[in-house]
Amino acid sequence: MIHDIIGFSKSLTDFKSLLIGDQIALLKGATFEVMEIRFNMVFNTKTGVWECGHTTYCIDDAVRAGFQPLLLEPLLRFHHTL
């Protein structure tokens, strides 16, 4: 998916005219946001977990992976509202 975003961006004339550092900064920000929307497609609002095939992930898994709980709560609310 990330490669698709980069490929699409490179096809935009105005994007290619930006300095490489600016291109990278925009791609980093946009990729995170697009991934959040994509992750929402596998989020089960009834159970509060992300279902990725036979594997499920919950907020506690994200905390164990090193994400700050303070930042995860808004993320969880975001997934519940979409």
QUIPEMO-V103350 format. One record per run of one state. SS is the DSSP state (a for helix, b for strand, c for the rest). FROM is the first residue (numbers start at 1). TO is the last residue. Records with the same first field share a line. If there is no record, write none. Layout:
BEGIN
SS: FROM-TO / FROM-TO
END
This chain:
BEGIN
c: 1-1 / 11-12 / 17-19 / 41-42 / 45-48 / 53-54 / 58-58 / 65-68 / 82-82
a: 2-10 / 13-16 / 20-40 / 59-64 / 69-81
b: 43-44 / 49-52 / 55-57
END
